[in-house]
Amino acid sequence: MRRARALWLCAYGLFSAGDATGSAELNTRALALFTTAGDPWGIAATLGLRATLALVSGDLAGLGRDGSRSARMFRELGDPWGELQTVSPLAALAEIKGAYEEAERRQHEGLVMARELGLQAEVSARLSGLGRLALLARDFDRARDLHEQARRIAAEQGYKYGEIHSGMGLALGARRSGDLDAAEAHLLHLRDGYADVSSQAGDHLLLAELGFVAELRGDAHAAEAHHLAGLEIARTLGEPRALALSLEGLAGASALPAHTSTATRAAILLGAAAAARRRAGAPLPPAERTDVDRITTATRATLGPAAFREAYERGTGLQPDEAVQATRTTTEG
């Protein structure tokens, strides 16, 4: 089993280095060897990594299936380190589904395991996860405290990904609480200070947040530019929720001028984004609809209910790439 474990370890390292494709290929080979040998630890480890890879690619069904089986097997083996590897993907899945109590339970259990094992980088990750849930509950003070704790621990450990994750949490909290200057400062710090270790998914979220900050300031041109740049990354990722987020951001930029033509584009984009999320099995839960609801309200106010409904429904019949055609020159004048 030395070869199988070496393959899995290389796959684990490749994923951490940002090579999801290479990681998946090696992990598949390792899983086949572990399965043939009947090695339960190896099977659990490769399934756990496959669940994490499924989260990145947007395969939520695969994430739930592999992550749950991996966690169960590690628990039966009495391996808390292995079970800890499944916390992030399974908590993320619960969050995507709007099952926040389950997500919080998994994050708390993971925090206990991380502290018992003395894994400070994992402690930072779990605190950031809990901070994200506090943010969704609109408990902005608690969210900020948790993210600050996570960032401090990550910095002490030289864990740059943890610094990025917690820093993004601080940016998200600042924007959602209305402090656009602080949000932009956090985002620019992440952009300028961590470009060497940032992932494409992280770059996409950063551009989306910069776009929303610009939109909330009334700057349609800057908002559009950020979201178009993010859209190019989303298309490379091929992850449905990332594509949907870019379409929603572009809808916000289109809605700003309050012209009938641009509002129509906004409604089409909102419809296409909602359809993409439904196809992925991840419609936005209420706690994450703040931006979409704001943009929808502005768009409907410009078009009127009937015209909005017609354009929105037209958008639901479009694939993201088709809807992108409606994003060209989204502002007038």
C-alpha positions in Angstrom: 0.0 0.0 0.0 3.0 2.3 0.0 2.3 3.2 -3.6 -1.3 4.0 -3.0 -0.5 6.2 0.0 2.2 7.9 -1.9 -0.3 8.7 -4.7 -2.8 10.0 -2.2 -0.2 12.1 -0.5 0.9 13.6 -3.8 -2.8 14.2 -4.7 -3.3 16.0 -1.4 -0.2 18.1 -2.0 -1.3 19.0 -5.6 -4.7 20.1 -4.3 -3.0 22.3 -1.7 -0.8 23.8 -4.4 -3.8 24.7 -6.6 -3.6 21.8 -9.2 -7.1 20.4 -8.8 -6.9 18.5 -12.1 -3.7 16.8 -11.3 -4.9 16.1 -7.8 -8.1 14.4 -9.0 -6.2 12.2 -11.4 -3.7 10.9 -8.8 -6.5 10.5 -6.2 -8.6 8.4 -8.5 -5.6 6.1 -9.0 -5.0 5.9 -5.3 -8.7 5.1 -4.6 -8.6 2.2 -7.1 -5.5 0.7 -5.4 -7.0 1.2 -1.9 -10.3 -0.4 -2.9 -8.6 -3.4 -4.5 -6.6 -3.9 -1.3 -9.6 -3.3 1.0 -7.8 -0.6 2.9 -10.5 1.3 4.8 -8.2 4.2 5.9 -7.0 4.7 2.4 -10.5 4.6 1.0 -11.7 7.1 3.6 -8.7 9.4 2.8 -9.3 9.4 -0.9 -13.0 9.9 -0.6 -12.4 12.8 1.7 -10.1 14.5 -0.8 -12.6 13.7 -3.6 -15.3 15.4 -1.6 -13.1 18.6 -1.3 -12.4 18.4 -5.1 -16.2 18.1 -5.7 -16.8 21.3 -3.7 -14.4 23.2 -6.0 -16.0 21.8 -9.2 -19.5 22.4 -8.0 -20.5 18.7 -7.8 -22.6 19.0 -4.7 -24.1 15.5 -5.0 -20.7 13.9 -5.1 -19.5 16.1 -2.2 -22.3 14.9 0.0 -21.9 11.3 -0.9 -18.1 11.1 -0.6 -17.8 13.4 2.3 -20.4 11.7 4.4 -18.9 8.2 3.7 -15.4 9.4 4.5 -16.4 11.1 7.8 -18.3 7.9 8.8 -15.4 5.6 8.0 -12.8 7.8 9.8 -15.1 7.9 12.8 -15.4 4.1 12.8 -11.6 3.9 12.6 -11.2 6.4 15.5 -9.1 8.8 13.4 -10.1 12.4 14.4 -7.5 13.8 12.0 -9.1 12.1 9.0 -12.6 13.1 10.2 -11.4 16.7 10.5 -10.5 16.7 6.8 -14.2 16.3 6.0 -15.4 19.2 8.1 -14.8 22.0 5.6 -16.6 20.4 2.6 -19.5 19.0 4.6 -20.0 22.3 6.5 -19.8 24.2 3.2 -22.4 21.9 1.7 -24.8 22.5 4.6 -24.2 26.2 4.3 -25.0 26.1 0.6 -28.2 24.3 1.3 -29.1 26.8 4.0 -28.8 24.2 6.8 -27.0 26.6 9.1 -27.5 24.6 12.3 -25.9 21.6 10.7 -23.0 23.8 9.4 -22.4 25.3 12.8 -22.5 21.9 14.5 -19.9 20.6 12.1 -17.7 23.7 12.5 -17.9 23.4 16.3 -17.1 19.7 16.2 -14.2 20.5 13.9 -12.9 23.2 16.2 -12.9 20.8 19.2 -11.0 18.2 17.2 -8.5 20.8 15.9 -7.8 22.1 19.4 -7.4 18.6 20.8 -5.0 17.7 18.1 -3.1 21.0 18.5 -3.6 21.9 14.8 -3.6 25.7 14.9 -4.1 26.1 11.2 -7.3 24.1 11.5 -8.4 26.1 14.5 -8.1 29.2 12.3 -10.1 27.6 9.5 -12.9 26.5 11.9 -13.0 30.0 13.5 -13.4 31.5 10.0 -16.1 29.1 9.2 -18.0 30.0 12.4 -17.4 33.7 11.5 -19.0 33.2 8.1 -22.1 31.7 9.8 -22.3 34.6 12.2 -22.1 36.9 9.2 -25.0 35.1 7.6 -27.0 35.5 10.8 -26.2 39.3 10.6 -24.3 39.1 13.9 -21.6 41.4 12.5 -19.7 42.0 15.8 -19.4 38.3 16.5 -18.4 37.6 12.9 -15.7 40.3 13.1 -14.3 38.9 16.4 -14.2 35.3 15.0 -12.5 36.4 11.8 -10.0 38.5 13.7 -9.2 35.5 16.0 -8.8 33.4 12.9 -6.5 35.9 11.2 -4.3 36.3 14.2 -3.8 32.6 14.6 -3.2 32.1 10.8 -0.6 34.9 10.8 1.2 33.3 13.9 1.3 30.0 12.0 2.4 31.5 8.7 -0.8 30.1 7.2 -1.4 32.4 4.3 -4.6 30.7 3.1 -6.0 31.2 6.6 -5.1 34.8 6.4 -6.8 35.1 3.1 -10.0 33.3 4.3 -10.3 35.4 7.4 -9.5 38.6 5.6 -12.2 37.9 3.1 -14.6 37.3 6.0 -13.7 40.7 7.4 -14.3 42.3 4.0 -17.7 40.5 3.6 -18.7 41.6 7.1 -17.7 45.2 6.5 -19.6 45.5 3.2 -22.7 43.8 4.6 -22.7 46.1 7.6 -22.4 49.2 5.3 -18.8 50.1 5.8 -17.7 50.2 2.2 -14.4 51.9 2.8 -13.3 49.2 5.3 -14.5 46.5 2.9 -12.5 48.0 0.0 -9.4 48.3 2.2 -9.6 44.6 3.2 -10.1 43.6 -0.4 -7.2 45.6 -1.7 -5.0 44.3 1.0 -5.9 40.8 -0.1 -5.4 41.6 -3.8 -2.0 43.3 -3.3 -0.6 41.2 -0.5 -1.5 37.6 -1.4 -1.4 37.5 -5.2 1.4 34.9 -5.1 -0.8 32.3 -3.2 -4.3 33.2 -4.2 -6.5 30.7 -6.0 -8.7 31.3 -9.0 -11.8 30.8 -6.8 -10.4 33.4 -4.3 -9.7 35.8 -7.1 -13.2 35.4 -8.4 -14.8 36.2 -5.1 -12.5 39.2 -4.6 -13.5 40.6 -7.9 -17.2 40.0 -7.1 -16.9 41.8 -3.8 -15.0 44.8 -5.4 -17.8 44.9 -8.0 -20.5 45.0 -5.3 -18.7 47.7 -3.4 -18.5 49.8 -6.6 -22.2 49.1 -7.3 -23.2 50.2 -3.8 -21.2 53.4 -4.4 -23.2 54.0 -7.6 -20.2 53.4 -9.9 -21.7 51.3 -12.7 -18.6 51.3 -14.9 -16.3 50.1 -12.2 -18.8 47.5 -11.0 -19.2 46.2 -14.6 -15.4 46.0 -15.1 -14.9 44.0 -11.9 -17.7 41.6 -12.6 -16.6 41.0 -16.2 -13.1 40.2 -15.0 -14.6 37.8 -12.5 -16.8 36.3 -15.2 -13.7 35.3 -17.2 -12.4 33.4 -14.1 -15.8 31.8 -13.5 -15.9 30.6 -17.0 -12.4 29.0 -16.6 -13.5 27.4 -13.3 -16.7 26.1 -14.9 -18.3 26.2 -11.4 -22.1 27.0 -11.7 -22.3 29.1 -8.5 -19.3 31.2 -9.5 -20.9 31.9 -12.9 -24.2 32.8 -11.2 -22.5 35.2 -8.8 -20.9 37.0 -11.8 -24.2 37.2 -13.6 -25.8 38.6 -10.5 -23.1 41.2 -10.1 -23.4 42.3 -13.7 -27.1 42.6 -13.2 -26.4 45.0 -10.4 -24.2 47.1 -12.6 -26.9 47.0 -15.3 -29.6 48.1 -12.9 -27.8 51.2 -11.7 -28.5 53.6 -14.6 -32.3 52.9 -14.2 -32.9 52.8 -18.0 -35.4 50.4 -19.5 -32.8 48.8 -21.8 -30.2 48.2 -19.0 -32.8 47.1 -16.5 -34.1 44.6 -19.0 -30.6 43.2 -19.3 -30.4 43.1 -15.5 -33.6 41.1 -15.3 -32.4 38.6 -17.9 -29.1 38.1 -16.0 -31.0 37.6 -12.7 -33.1 34.9 -14.4 -30.1 33.2 -15.9 -28.3 33.2 -12.6 -31.2 31.8 -10.7 -31.6 29.0 -13.3 -27.9 28.2 -13.0 -28.1 27.9 -9.3 -31.2 25.7 -9.5 -29.5 23.4 -12.0 -26.5 23.0 -9.6 -28.9 22.1 -6.8 -27.9 25.3 -4.9 -30.6 28.0 -5.0 -29.7 30.9 -2.8 -31.0 30.5 0.7 -32.7 33.6 2.3 -29.7 34.6 4.3 -27.6 35.0 1.1 -30.2 36.8 -1.0 -29.3 40.4 0.2 -27.5 41.4 -3.0 -30.0 39.6 -5.4 -33.0 41.1 -3.5 -31.5 44.6 -3.7 -30.8 44.3 -7.4 -34.2 42.7 -8.1 -36.0 45.5 -6.3 -34.2 48.2 -8.3 -34.7 46.4 -11.6 -38.4 45.8 -11.0 -38.9 49.5 -10.0 -37.5 50.6 -13.3 -39.3 48.1 -15.5 -42.5 47.5 -13.6 -43.7 44.0 -12.5 -44.9 42.7 -15.8 -41.9 43.7 -17.9 -39.5 42.5 -15.2 -41.3 39.1 -15.0 -41.1 38.7 -18.8 -37.4 39.5 -19.0 -36.6 37.4 -15.9 -38.4 34.4 -17.4 -36.5 34.9 -20.6 -33.3 34.7 -18.7 -34.2 31.4 -17.0 -34.2 29.7 -20.4 -30.6 30.8 -21.1 -27.3 29.1 -20.2 -24.7 31.3 -18.6 -22.7 31.7 -21.8 -25.9 32.7 -23.7 -26.8 35.2 -21.0 -23.3 36.7 -21.1 -24.3 38.2 -24.5 -26.6 40.4 -22.5 -23.7 41.8 -20.5 -22.0 43.6 -23.3 -22.2 47.4 -22.9 -24.5 47.2 -19.8 -24.6 50.9 -19.2 -25.8 53.8 -21.2 -24.7 57.4 -21.3 
